[in-house]
Amino acid sequence: MRRAAVSVTSNIAEEFNREHSKEKVQFYAMARGSVGEVQSQLHVARDASFLSQSDFHTMYDQSVHVHKLINGLIKSSKRV
């Protein structure tokens, strides 16, 4: 889960060095995929009782927010 979470920020950071919007979208899409991995791992952690329901909902809601932010970045980059 940590590796997937770090991958989100790493892909966004790597995007900043790209000049073309198509490349930017590619890195944002990889970041969005990593958010999906985090969400999947959150379900596994909850089901294995590594997380309480409360902690799961807090973290999952945050991951949904990040997913929406990345979708906004993708849409914005496609308009350029």
Stockholm file with secondary structure:
# STOCKHOLM 1.0

chainA/1-80         MRRAAVSVTSNIAEEFNREHSKEKVQFYAMARGSVGEVQSQLHVARDASFLSQSDFHTMYDQSVHVHKLINGLIKSSKRV
#=GR chainA/1-80 SS CHHHHHHHHHHHHHHTTCCSHHHHHHHHHHHHHHHHHHHHHHHHHHHTTSSCHHHHHHHHHHHHHHHHHHHHHHHHHHHC
#=GC SS_cons        CHHHHHHHHHHHHHHTTCCSHHHHHHHHHHHHHHHHHHHHHHHHHHHTTSSCHHHHHHHHHHHHHHHHHHHHHHHHHHHC
//
